[in-house]
Amino acid sequence: MKMKNEVTYSRRLLKYLMVGLLVLLGLVCLYYGTLLSSGLPSADESFDDGVDPVTGRYVLKKDFDELFDDEEHNPEVLKSIPVCDLRYSELIPCLDRNLIYQTKLKLNLSLMEHYERHCPHQDRRYNCLIPPPIGYKIPIRWPASRDQVWKANIPHTHLAKEKSDQNWMIVDGDKIKFPGGGTHFHDGADKYIMAIAGMLKFPGERLSNGGHIRNVLDVGCGVASFGAYLLPLNIIAMSLAPNDVHENQIQFALERGIPATLGVLGTKRLQYPSRSFELVHCSRCRIDWLQRDGILLLELDRLLRPGGYFVYSSPEAYSHDAENRKIWSSMYDLLRRMCWRVVVRRDQTVIWAKPLSNSCYMKRTPETLPLLCSSHDDPDATWNVIMKACITPYSASMYPF
Ligand SMILES: *[C@@H]1O[C@H](CO)[C@@H](O)[C@H](O)[C@H]1NC(C)=O
């Protein structure tokens, strides 16, 4: 009897404790909730504060320290960063074409330097928040966003018009819809992905191949439909494209909720350490892979894991006209010297695989190009590192053969 009493007593105690904890949690949430909502400026407030948002940064400077001194007692301190003028709603600070014109930067267009990062000097930086476009709506959530986004959120319908025949996207009322096509995959990205898995003889035509393929880099990704259809297959694709003549393709990808970034294979390494991806994909990415002794393929080589795949769907891989055949045979020769092997070539796609070890490199005659990179080159350094036309070998300690 006594035992039973003790048990009910401790049960009751536990119940009170739990209720107390919940009430406390509720109060804490309420406190931080009000703190946050008061800290966020409403759009109306920030627009009519009368300060020119761009020149406003000079006005701000004088009491900047004061603001920070008081930060502790003033949770609304963030309110004081002005919103930029609406004409800057497309500004991407270190990828600003106007800045390149204005500062007359001498960039080599054939090296794509104009698509690489060029950050403005201190006094040309806008200390303001980029405003959303007029009529901005809360984005449609994944997975519905794979197929449609609000038109108001991406005021570029030019690309939609240009690509309508290729089935990339269509404007439909207040939405832009993505039928899952691409320049290369008219039948939809899902069928294309299954076809690739089939070419690689992966069980069940599943590209993830039981978890062996998890990280994919898609270069020249368009609106990233390839990446969009990989996500449900447990594969994360980083989709990469420059902010080129097509307007900002990446913005569509991000609005859809697909991992993507603005970038280009130009003169600097991409921002990933060596051996980051199991598969790199390029379908009609319009990259001249033969330029500068294959420097761009050598960058892909650095990024691929041992045995990683390069899936290439481009006229160079299948067209029979003289020009494309010439490019194909040069590419084939270059990649052979890089020890990549053709795994399969079918229809409009060729898939190469990078070697699993250093042994093939060691078997090449010593003067074979491309040379191996110097052992002083850190293959994992990526910030502002200039690419070199050399092969990144596996470290001797990890891959002794
Ligand atoms: C741009 O780079 C290419 C390839 O390295 C080079 O041949 C060319 O002379 C460069 N052009 C200019 C204007 O520097």
The ligand as an ORCA input file, in Angstrom:
! r2SCAN-3c Opt
* xyz 0 1
  C      42.557     36.404    -72.632
  O      43.004     35.095    -72.305
  C      43.409     34.337    -73.432
  C      43.697     32.922    -72.949
  O      44.612     32.917    -71.883
  C      44.617     34.988    -74.063
  O      45.038     34.262    -75.181
  C      44.236     36.413    -74.467
  O      45.359     37.086    -74.963
  C      43.663     37.177    -73.291
  N      43.147     38.439    -73.746
  C      43.438     39.579    -73.162
  C      42.793     40.786    -73.724
  O      44.171     39.665    -72.191
*
